[in-house]
């Protein structure tokens, strides 16, 4: 009985950590990926290679850092 309770607590902690890991990875990958794809398209359309893509990557990086900060403040 006591062993089950400890195992449940360990699994609950692991599940929360896994959810946090997934959320942070999503926020690390998707904004930058979207910035690269949109930037390449817009640079080809306007003929400004690579400046729009660079600007969008910088914006995506700032968004990612902000979301990481918010998630860290929730956890801590």
N, C-alpha and C positions, 0 to 999 in steps of 0.2 A: 504494500500500500504506500509506504513512505517512498519507496524507490520510484513508483509511478509518478508521484507528485514532483519529485526532483527532475525526472525525465521530461515531464510536461513543461516545467519552468525553463529547462534548458532549450527545449524545442521552441517555446514562445520567444525566447530571446533570439534564437537563431533565425526564426521567421521574420522578426522585426528587422534584424540586421540585413537579411537578404532583400527585404522590400526597400530599405534605404539604399542599398547597393544598386538595385535595379533603377530606382528613381534617379540617382546621381548619374548613372551611366547614360540613361536616356537624355538627361540634361547636358551631358558632356558631348554626346554624338550628334543628336538631331539638329540643334541650332547651327552647328558648324557645317554639317552636311547640307542642310537647306541653304546656308549662306553661299557655299561653294557652287551648288547647282544653280541657284538664282543669279549669283554673280557672274558665272560663265555665260549664262543665257543673256543677261542684260549687257555684259561687255561686248558680246558678239553683235547684239542688236544695235547698240549705240557706237560701237567701234572705239571703246575706251579701255581696251584690254591693258592691264589687269585691275584697274583702279576701283571699279565698282565692287568687284569680288573682294579685294583687300578691305575696303570699307565695310562690307557686310560681314566679313570674317571678324574684324575688330568688334563690330556691334554684337555678333553672336558670342564672342568670347566674354564681353562685358555682361551679357544676359546670363551666360552660364555661371560666371563668378557670383553674380547677384543671387541666382537660384541656389547655388551651393551654400552661400552665406545664410539664406533663409532656412534651408533644410538643417544646417548645422545648429542654428539657434533653436529650432524646434526640438532637436534631439538633446542638446545640452541645456 
